[in-house]
Amino acid sequence: MTAILFGAFIVLILLGVPISFVLGIAATLGLVAAGNYPMQVVIQRMFAAVNSFPFMAIPFFMVAGEVMSRGGITKRIIDFALALVGRFKGSLAHVTAVTGVIMGGISGSGVADTAAIGSLMVPEMARRGYDKAFSAALTAVAGSIGLIIPPSIALILYGVTAQVSIGDLFLTGIIPGVLIGLGLMLVSYIVANRENYPVEEAVSWKEKLVRFKDAIWALMMPVIIIGGIRGGIFTATEGGAVAAVYAIVVSLFVYREMTLKDLFAALVEAGKKTAIIGFLIATSSLFSWILASERIPEQITSFIVSLTDNKYMILLLINILLLLVGTVLDSGPAIILLVPILVPVAKSLGIDLVQFGLIMVINLTIGLLTPPVGTALYVACNISGLPLLTLSRAVLKFLAVMLVVLFLMTYVPALALLPLQLGQ
């Protein structure tokens, strides 16, 4: 059964079959080969996976992200970011990094943020003399921060799968997201000085205040969500509903840049994305259930632990595994597949599961920027018109920043869990 399960998985992946179908087909073939499972279990397990209250957070945050990306939010955030960092060398590069951090607190999707930021910033930076490869690579990395900073769809998926507090995960996602943003600014400053990139005009404090007031509705969204969840006012799922309603009200009645037709289009798009994720969760759950039934995660855990009894070496091996997996799988299926396998390892090492979720998500965020499946990288290629190889080279300097932050979150648990300690 195990041979057929993994054999079918590998063959279907190589044939280019979508990952959700790969998981469902491989799992079904494995059950047929075993011969001792009733086939009704396929539907039962798939339905049980999505019949979950925490899962409802995903469609709500999808709606919030779609609505706010269409409601004039991105332009206001960029204007506000420019007011903050416009006086630095390579101003637009710093704006891109700051915008990535702020947008990450709104949409929850790294790919969506890359598309939203890149469509505005890459052409503008090219027009002002920035190297296009540098601009596109920076945009891809800045947009990918959305996978780490709350409300992150990846953190929600991990929380649901590993049965970990989504509110705690949201809180701990802030520090690595901000650190990556600061690291991108540092790299941008070094490159800007070397290439003599331009400085934008300084903005007066009065103009900064005007832009802050204009962007305040967008900036308040993550504050409301995280504050409400941590304050016990609502659950993470209810927070998603609050975010969706808030986004609709702001876009329709405050900024007034969204029509009812735009709202309908946003709801349709959010519905499509939710359906894709829901089907993926259903088939992944079936696959994971078979793995658990055959005690495969326990065997893998025993194998990893048998290699070394050094906690830090095992963490290094897990990071290498996650980085490799991230190159071939998107974050969603990777989380759902690997959580049942790796969480027992983390427990055996005494690693806090909130910290471990952070480690997983940062690794898989790096996967958005590495071929062959680097989704954010492909979006940046499409926006800039540059070949994948050129952009892959340009993104390396920024990946170094993410690897440093990953190292800190892995080996300095006090830093990773600092927001939880402060919130107690």
C-alpha positions, -999 to +999 in steps of 0.1 A: +000+000+000+028+024+010+046+018-023+015+024-044+006+055-023+039+072-028+046+057-063+013+072-076+021+105-059+055+108-076+042+097-110+012+120-110+034+150-099+058+143-127+029+142-152+019+177-141-014+167-125-027+194-100-016+187-065-051+184-050-060+157-076-026+140-070-034+136-033-070+123-039-061+098-066-029+085-048-049+081-015-077+063-033-054+039-051-036+032-018-070+023-001-079+000-030-045-017-028-048-022+010-082-039+004-092-036+041-108-001+040-144+006+029-144+030+000-169+052+019-140+064+039-129+085+010-159+108+011-162+106+049-126+118+055-128+145+028-161+159+042-148+158+078-118+179+068-138+209+056-166+205+081-147+226+105-155+259+123-118+271+122-117+264+084-144+291+079-117+317+087-102+311+053-131+322+030-137+352+053-101+364+050-102+356+013-131+379+009-114+406+030-082+404+009-100+405-024-122+434-014-094+455+000-071+449-030-098+463-053-109+491-030-081+516-035-061+504-005-028+496-022-024+532-036-030+547-002-006+524+016+021+532-010+016+569-006+018+566+032+050+544+029+065+570+006+058+597+032+077+576+058+108+566+038+109+590+009+140+608+022+163+576+020+186+567-008+166+544-032+133+557-018+110+536-040+129+504-029+122+512+007+086+520-001+082+486-017+096+469+014+074+489+038+043+484+016+050+446+017+049+446+055+017+467+056-001+448+028+008+416+046-014+427+074-044+430+051-046+403+025-030+372+040-017+361+006+019+364-006+010+359-042-018+385-041+004+411-025+032+405-050+007+411-079-008+442-062+025+458-053+044+448-084+018+461-109+024+496-094+060+496-082+079+477-109+070+500-138+074+531-116+109+520-104+120+512-139+108+546-151+130+563-125+162+544-134+161+513-111+174+480-125+143+461-135+156+427-121+163+443-088+129+460-087+110+428-096+130+406-072+124+430-043+087+432-051+084+394-051+101+391-017+082+421-002+049+406-014+057+372+000+058+387+035+020+384+034+024+347+040+040+354+074+024+386+088-012+381+101-038+375+089-019+348+071-038+320+053-007+298+058-008+303+095-045+296+096-039+263+077-012+253+101-033+262+131-063+242+119-041+212+109-019+211+140-047+222+164-027+253+176-041+286+186-045+308+155-044+339+176-010+329+190+003+322+156-009+356+143+008+374+172+041+356+166+040+363+129+046+400+134+083+399+145+097+378+116+076+398+091+089+432+104+125+418+106+123+407+070+110+441+060+139+459+078+164+435+062+150+443+027+154+480+035+190+474+046+199+455+014+181+481-007+200+509+010+234+492+002+224+485-034+209+520-038+242+537-027+262+514-050+240+521-080+232+557-071+194+552-072+174+584-067+160+600-036+124+612-037+113+646-024+110+649+013+074+651+026+064+677+052+050+665+085+017+680+076+016+659+044+026+628+063-003+634+087-027+638+057-015+605+042-017+588+075-053+599+079-060+587+044-045+553+051-058+549+087-087+527+077-064+502+060-038+503+089-065+497+115-076+464+100-048+441+114-050+460+147-087+452+150-082+415+140-052+407+162-065+429+191-099+413+189-086+377+188-060+382+216-085+402+237-110+373+236-136+395+218-139+370+190-123+338+177-100+337+146-130+326+125-152+354+137-122+377+132-123+367+095-160+377+093-152+410+110-124+416+086-146+408+056-174+432+067-149+459+077-132+456+042-166+459+024-177+489+045-144+508+041-142+501+003-178+510-005-186+538+019-153+553+031-129+552+001-158+548-023-136+533-050-155+500-052-189+496-069-214+468-063-202+452-095-166+452-082-178+437-049-196+409-068-164+402-088-144+401-055-168+377-039-167+354-070-129+354-070-128+347-033-153+319-038-131+303-065-099+305-043-118+291-013-131+262-034-096+254-045-082+255-010-112+236+003-107+207-022-070+207-014-077+205+023-101+176+017-078+155-004-048+163+018-067+152+049-075+119+032-039+114+023-027+124+058-053+101+074-039+071+054-004+080+065-015+081+101-034+048+098-003+031+085+018+047+112+041+063+086+046+096+105+058+076+136+082+057+114+096+089+099+098+105+133+118+075+146+141+077+116+148+114+120+154+111+157+177+080+152+200+101+130+211+123+159+199+131+194+210+167+190+180+190+190+197+217+169+209+192+143+174+178+139+160+213+135+186+219+108+175+187+090+139+198+092+147+232+078+166+217+049+136+193+043+111+222+043+133+243+020+134+214-005+097+207-002+090+244-007+107+243-041+081+218-054+050+223-034+030+255-026+025+263+011-010+249+014-004+213+004+030+213+020+016+223+054-013+199+053+010+170+042+039+177+065+022+188+097+011+152+107+047+140+100+068+168+115+047+179+145+053+147+164+090+153+158+087+188+172+068+175+202+094+148+209+121+176+209+100+198+232+097+226+206+068+249+211+043+242+183+036+279+178+073+285+171+074+254+149+045+268+129+065+299+124+095+279+112+073+260+087+057+290+073+089+310+068+105+280+051+075+277+027+075+314+021+110+311+008+096+284-015+074+311-031+107+326-044+125+295-056+119+275-088+104+253-100+072+262-082+081+297-070+047+313-075+056+348-064+086+346-086+065+337-116+041+366-109+071+390-107+084+375-140+050+382-156+049+417-144+084+426-153+087+406-185+121+392-174+131+355-178+130+333-147+168+327-146+175+365-145+150+370-116+162+339-098+197+354-096+185+388-086+164+375-057+194+357-040+205+388-020+170+391-006+167+354+002+198+358+024+177+381+046+149+356+049+174+328+058+189+349+086+154+355+100+146+318+097+178+310+116+167+335+144+132+321+146+146+285+147+174+289+173+163+318+194+129+307+207+127+336+231+126+360+202+101+339+182+077+337+212+084+372+225+049+386+215+032+358+234+052+366+265+045+403+262+008+396+257+004+375+289 
